[in-house]
Amino acid sequence: MEEFENKFAEYIRAKYAVAVNSGTSGLHLCVRTLDIKDGDKVVTTPFSFISSANCILFEKAEPVFVDIDERTLNIDINKLERKLEELKGNKPKLKAILPVHVFGRPCEIGEIVELAQHYEVKVIEDAAEAIGAEYLVNSKVKEGRKNQNDNKKQIEWRKVGTFGDCGVFAFYPNKQITTGEGGMIVTDDEKIYRLCRSMRNQGRGEDGAWLQHERLGYNYRISDINCALGIAQLERIEEILAKREKVARIYNEKLSVVDELILPHFEEHKKISWFVYVVRLKDRFTQEDRDMILRRLKEKGIGCNNYFSPIHLQPFYKKMFGYREGDFPVTEKVSKRTIALPFFNNLKEDEIDYVCENLKEIIEDTGFSSVTEFIVFTMRTIASGGRIKEERLTAEEAELVRERLKKLGYID
């Protein structure tokens, strides 16, 4: 385990690394180590895997959501600043910002750290999906952690996870590298490091003495077997990331001709670590359209899914905080239209072709752009078992509607 921690810290360029049994465990330990507790507030995104908000609830603190930027899908930096300004009167209840590098794309972490310093709050980076992703630091962006004393160049690439007070990575089997299950906390703060080491192992002291527990802790240990796998994977990290970027670029090239899709884009000041490849349908498509496309892709043997569902609309969040549709409109709009396509290191180009060709065909069937009143007549047609009042459509258009409905499985 120690070897894995040391090699990971060296790769990320952090002083310390603490291996744990999952990214969720790592986030929880960071929240607890920063003394975030009952009644405190932590600002984060509603567009993420649910653990980035749940880890705040574990300590009875409140996740305060800020909507996302529609282009990057990360927390919107302008809305974040407005929210921090709104909450500053709640000091000392406002304790931290927990930004997420969604899908391996760095958020505006440099600006977030500047805001955190201005409002005197901590930063926990959720880099669970972003091992190896980098952010370009320039003269407009401050140094990062307050406790860093080493002099940095004015312009440099820095790996995400190293900007905040602490950062967390995850090694679930769908991640860029895997330990079967596992996670890693990174920090330059010795106090955070020592507390996380203790609490992952039932609160034991530095000497690890058997049955001696200095504080409340947890069974968040990771096994040496998992760590051995992590060491082997880490040795191949650059090869793995390069392969994944190649797959993403091939997808982008082949899908660039599909006008109905919004593709992930590249940014000059960010290096993406491709966790998943997610496209979006344009606004004229509904969630029902997206779900139908997913169903038909799966019928073709193509593994796909929506990514993510809004956290604030999860049943227990609605019940606990009273959230409802419309609270975070960008997150909701994006979530209704995302399609995560098959994505792994050694995906072959002919397999990508198969995915892209089927996706194009299904989208074309879904668009129905040649029948202007299709939506109204679809509802009537399904309700009537396939009979169409043709006085509002030509016979040719009516037949087209009927044939496409059959193809989609809505009528016999």
N, C-alpha and C positions, 0 to 999 in steps of 0.2 A: 504494500500500500504506500509506504513512504517513497519508494522509487517512482511510482506513478505520480504521486503528488509533486515531487521535485521536478520531474520531467515536464509535467503539465505547467507548473509555475514558470519554468524556463521558456516553454513555448509561448505562453501568453504574455510573458514579461511582467510577471507580478512577483512580489516578494514571497508570498505565502499561498499555499493551496491546501484545502482540506477536503478529502474525498468522503462522500456520503452515499447512501443507498438510492437516492433519487434527486432530481432537480427540485421537486416539491419540498423534500426534507431540507435541502440547502437553502431555499427561500425562507422556510420557517425559521431556521437557525439565524439567518441574517436579521429577520424581523425581531426576533427575541434578543439577539445580541445588542441591537441598537436601542433596547429598552422601550420598544413600542408596545403599548399596553392598552388596557380598557379605556375606551373613550377617545383615544388618539386617532388622527386622520392621516392616511397615506394616499397620495394622488397617483392614479395609475390609469390604464386604458381598459375599456370594455371589450376591445377586440384582441383576444388572446386566448390561450388555453386557460382553463378556469383556475389552475393552481396559482397564477400570478395575483389573483384577488383573494382566493381562499387562504393563502398563507397569512394575510393580514387579519382575517377573521379568526384564525387559530388563536391569536392573542387578544381577541375581543376588541380590536381596533376597527376602524371603519374605512373601507376602500372608497375613495372619492374619484369617480370616473370623469375623464376628459375625453371628448370625442377625437376621432382620428383624422389625419390628412388623407383625403380621398386618393391621392396619387401614390403615396408611399405606404399607406395603411398603418403607419406608426402614429403615436400620439401627436396631435397637432400642437406645434410649439407656441403658436399665437394664443390658442385657446388655453393652453397650459399656463401661460403667463397671466392671462386674465383670471383664471381660477386661483392661482397663488395669491394674486393681489386681493381677490375677494376673501380668501381665507386668512390673510395675514392678521386680521383682528382676532382670529381664533388661536393665535400663538398663546401658550405652548402646545395646544392640541394638535396643530399641524406639525408632523414629525418628519415626513420623508416623501420622496418621489420614487416610484417604482416603475421606471420605463422598461418597455419590452422591445427587443430587436426582432420584430415580427417577420417570420419566414426566413430569418437570416439576413435581413436588410437592416443595417445600422439605423437607429433613430437619430435625431439631431442631438446626439449625446453631449457634444461640446457646449451647445447652447443650454441644454438642460442643466449641466453642471454649473454654468454661470448663474442661471436662475436659482439653483439650490444654494449657492454661496450667498447670493443677494438676500434670499429669504431665510437664510440660516437653517436649512433643513438637510437631512441626509439623502443620499442616493443609493438605492439598491438596484443594480442592473440585472434584469432578467435576460441573460444571454443563452438561455437553454437551447435555442434554435440557431445559434450564431457562432459556433466555434470557428475561429479563423477569420471572421469578418473584421474589416478594418475601417477606421474613420480618419480622414485627413485633418490633422490639427494644424491650423495656421495662426497667423498673428492676431486674428479676430477672436480666437478661442483661448480661454484661459487654460491654466496648467492642468486641471483635473482635480485630483484629491488635494485637500488642503494640507495634508500631512506629508506631501511629497516635497523633499528638499532638493532633489537632484535637478540640475539645470537641463532643460529640454531645448532642442532646436526650435526655431520658430515654425518650421514646416516639417511635419513628419507623419507617417502612417502609424496609428496605434490600434492595437486589437481591442475590440469591444470587450467589456467585462472589467477593464482596468481603469475606467474613468471615475466610477462612483466610489463610495466608501467600501463597497464590496460588490462582487458580481457572482452570478451562478450559471453554471453550464449543466447540461443533462446528456445522458448517454443511453436513453431508451433505444430499442432496436431500430426505430425509424429515423434516428438522428444520423448526422454525418459520420460520427464514430460511435460505437456502442461498447458497453461492458456487460451487455445482457440487461441489466438495470443499474443505474448509478447516476451520480452527479458530482459536481466539484464546485466548492466555494473558493474564490480568489480574493485577495486583499493585500494592501500594503500596510495595514494597521495591525500591529502585534497584539493589541488587546482583543480585537475582533477574532484574530486567528486563534488565540489561546482559548477564548470562550467557546468558539465553534468546535474546536477539538474536544473540549471537555463535554459539551452538551450532546455531541453525537454519540458519546460513549457513556450514557447514563449519569453524566455529571461527575465523572471521575476527575481527580486532580492530575497535575502534570506528570507525576510519577506513575500514574495508572495503577496505583495500588489496589489489589483485589478487595472488593467490598468496601472501599472507601470512596464516599461520594460527597463532593464539596457543594454541589448545587443541584437543582432539578435538571435532569437530562433525559435523553431519549435513546431508543435503540435505532439509531440512524447509521450504524456502521455498514461499511461495504466490505465484502470478503476479498482475500488475497487472490482468489481465483478470478473474480471480476476485474480486479486491478491488473492482473497479468494480461488479460484480454485487452484492457485499455492501453497498456504499454505497447503491445503489438500494433494496435490500431493507430496510436499516436505516431508511430514510426512511419506510417503511410499517409499521414494527414494531408500533405501537399498534393500527393497523387490523387487522393480521394476528392479533394476540393476541386482540382483541375478537371477531373472527369465529370463532376457534377455541373460545373460551369459550362463545359462543352455540351452536355445534354440540354441545358437551359438555352444556350445560344441556338442550337438546332431547332428546338421548339419555337423560339422567337422567329427564326427565319421562315419556318414552314407555316406558321400561323399568322404571319404579318399580312397575308392577303385576305384574311377573314375580317371584314369590316365590323362585324357584330361583336368582336372581342376586344377587350382591353388587356394588353399584355404587360407583364412586369418589365420595367425599364431599368436602364443603367444610369448611375449618377457619378459625376466626376470625382466627388469628394468621399465616395463610399465604395468599399469592396464587399460585395455580397458573398456570404457563405450560403450556398443554395441548399436549404433544408427541404423545401417542397417547391413544386412549380404550379403556381395558382394563376389561372386566368379569370377574367370577369366578363360577364355578359353586359352589354350596354343597357342603358336605363329603360329602353322600351320593352325589355324582357321582364317578366314577373318571376317571383319565387317559384310559382307553379311551372313556368317554362323551364327554369333551371332544374327543378326536381325531375321533370320529365326527361330532360337531356341526360341527367345522371342515370336514371333508370334505363334508358335505351343504350347508353354506353356500357353499363353493366351487363345488359343482355348480349352485347357483342364480346363479352369476356374482358372488358377494359375496366381495371380497378380505378375507381374515382370516388370523390366525395366532396361535400361542401366543407369550407374551412374559413373562418370559425363561425359558430353561432354566438350572438352577442351574450356576454356574461350577464349584463343587467336584465336580460329577459329570461334567464334561467329561473325555473319555478321558485326556488327558495330565495333567490335574490329579490324577485318581485314581492314575495310574501314578507321578507324581512325589511326591505327598504321602500316598498311601494312603487318601484319602477314600472313604467308602462311604455308601450310603443310610442315612438316620437321623442323620447328623452335624449337619445343620441342618434340623430337622423343619418349621419354619414355612416356610422358603424352598421346601422340597420340596413341601409341601402346596399352597402357593399356585401354584407353577409347574405343577402337574398340572392346574390348573383355570382358567387364564387364557385369555381370548379377546380379542384385539385386533381391534376392529371398524373398518370403513372410516372414515377420519378425515382431512379436509383442509379448508382455509379455506372453500371455496365449496360444500361439501356441501349439497345442497338438502333441504328438509324431506320432499319426497315420496321422495327416495332413502333418507333415514333411516327413513321409514315402511316402505319395502320391506325394509330390513335388519332392523328390529325385528319386523315381522310374521313374517318367515321364521324368525328366531331363536326367537321364542315358539313357533311351530308345531313346530320341530324339538325344542326342549326338552320340549315336551309329549309328543312321541313317544318321547323318551328316558326320561322319568320312569317310565312304566308303573305309576303308583301304584295302578291298579285291580286289578292282578294281583299278589297278595302273594308268590307263589313264582316270580316271573318269572325271576329270575337262574338258579336251579337248572334250571328247565325250558328256558331258552334254551340252556344248554350241552348239555343232552341232545338238544334239538331240532336244533341245528346238527349235532351228531355223528351223528344218525340221518337226516339229510337231510330233515327236516321232519316226521317222525312223532312224535306226542306221546302219551304214556301218559295217557289222560284220566281214569283213576281218581283222580288227585290234583288235577285241575282240572275245572271244569264244561265242557261242550261249548262254551258261549259264550266262556269265558275261553281255552280252548284255541284257538279260532278267532281270537280277538283276538291272541294271541301269534303265531300263524302269519302273520296278515296284516301285523302290524308287522314281523316278521322279513323278510317279502318286501319291504316298503317300504324297509327298511334295506339290502336287498341281500344278506342273509346266506343266504337260501335261495331257490330258484326257485319 
